[in-house]
Amino acid sequence: MNQTLDNFFYNPYVLLHGIIGTLFLLLGVFVFVQNRGALSNISYLLVCISISIWLLFDAVTMSSTNETTALFWARFVYLGACLIPASMYFFSVAWVGLINEKKRGG
């Protein structure tokens, strides 16, 4: 699919999606860099990445000028939306420490 800038327009309502999506990605990277080996930091990065995918591609979808372009980018929106619950569960289990207990056999 040929995506050019002609297929998009400036929409002031999506500006907040772009800003918040970028901030989530930066927050996830910041937490990850603090302790790269901690499973809770890695899982939090995955949560932030999936939320960023959802928000950023939602902004691109809402800025599309035609249905074909919007449908193409909407598929990525749903990818991020589907990853949010799984990554949140992984983060919750890692934060509480249940993954480490299962590895030890407890």
C-alpha positions as CSV (number, residue, x, y, z in Angstrom):
1,M,0.0,0.0,0.0
2,N,1.4,3.3,-1.1
3,Q,1.2,5.7,1.9
4,T,2.0,9.4,1.1
5,L,1.4,12.5,3.0
6,D,-1.5,13.3,0.7
7,N,-3.5,10.6,2.6
8,F,-3.3,12.5,5.9
9,F,-4.5,15.8,7.2
10,Y,-3.8,17.8,10.3
11,N,-6.5,17.1,12.9
12,P,-6.1,19.0,16.2
13,Y,-8.0,16.4,18.1
14,V,-5.3,13.7,17.5
15,L,-2.5,15.9,18.8
16,L,-3.2,14.8,22.4
17,H,-3.1,11.1,21.3
18,G,0.3,11.7,19.8
19,I,1.7,13.5,22.8
20,I,0.4,11.0,25.3
21,G,1.5,8.0,23.2
22,T,5.0,9.5,23.0
23,L,5.1,10.2,26.7
24,F,4.0,6.6,27.5
25,L,6.8,5.3,25.3
26,L,9.4,7.6,27.0
27,L,8.1,6.6,30.5
28,G,8.5,2.9,29.7
29,V,12.0,3.4,28.3
30,F,12.9,5.5,31.4
31,V,11.7,2.8,33.8
32,F,13.4,0.1,31.8
33,V,16.8,1.9,31.8
34,Q,16.7,2.2,35.6
35,N,17.1,-1.6,36.0
36,R,17.3,-3.6,32.8
37,G,17.4,-6.9,34.4
38,A,14.2,-6.6,36.6
39,L,11.3,-8.5,35.2
40,S,8.9,-5.9,36.5
41,N,10.7,-3.2,34.5
42,I,10.7,-5.2,31.3
43,S,7.0,-6.0,31.7
44,Y,6.2,-2.3,32.4
45,L,8.0,-1.4,29.2
46,L,5.8,-3.9,27.3
47,V,2.7,-2.2,28.8
48,C,3.9,1.2,27.7
49,I,4.8,0.0,24.3
50,S,1.4,-1.5,23.7
51,I,-0.4,1.6,25.0
52,S,1.8,3.7,22.7
53,I,1.0,1.5,19.7
54,W,-2.6,1.9,20.4
55,L,-2.5,5.7,20.9
56,L,-0.1,6.6,18.1
57,F,-1.7,4.5,15.4
58,D,-5.1,5.7,16.6
59,A,-3.9,9.3,15.9
60,V,-2.7,8.2,12.4
61,T,-6.0,6.5,11.7
62,M,-8.0,9.6,12.7
63,S,-5.8,11.8,10.5
64,S,-6.5,9.7,7.4
65,T,-8.3,11.2,4.5
66,N,-9.8,8.1,3.0
67,E,-11.3,4.8,4.2
68,T,-8.6,2.6,2.7
69,T,-5.8,4.4,4.5
70,A,-7.8,4.5,7.8
71,L,-8.5,0.8,7.6
72,F,-4.8,0.0,7.0
73,W,-3.7,1.9,10.1
74,A,-6.7,0.8,12.2
75,R,-5.3,-2.8,12.1
76,F,-2.3,-1.6,14.1
77,V,-4.6,0.2,16.5
78,Y,-6.3,-3.2,17.3
79,L,-2.9,-4.8,17.6
80,G,-2.0,-2.4,20.4
81,A,-5.4,-2.8,22.0
82,C,-5.1,-6.6,22.0
83,L,-1.7,-6.4,23.6
84,I,-2.7,-4.1,26.5
85,P,-4.5,-6.8,28.6
86,A,-1.9,-9.4,28.1
87,S,1.0,-7.1,29.0
88,M,-0.9,-5.7,32.0
89,Y,-1.4,-9.3,33.3
90,F,2.3,-10.0,32.7
91,F,3.2,-6.8,34.6
92,S,0.9,-7.6,37.5
93,V,2.2,-11.1,37.9
94,A,5.8,-9.9,37.7
95,W,5.2,-7.0,40.1
96,V,3.7,-9.2,42.7
97,G,6.4,-11.8,42.2
98,L,4.3,-14.8,41.2
99,I,6.6,-15.6,38.3
100,N,9.6,-16.1,40.6
101,E,7.6,-18.3,42.9
102,K,6.5,-20.6,40.1
103,K,10.1,-20.9,38.9
104,R,11.2,-22.0,42.4
105,G,8.4,-24.6,42.5
106,G,6.3,-22.7,45.2
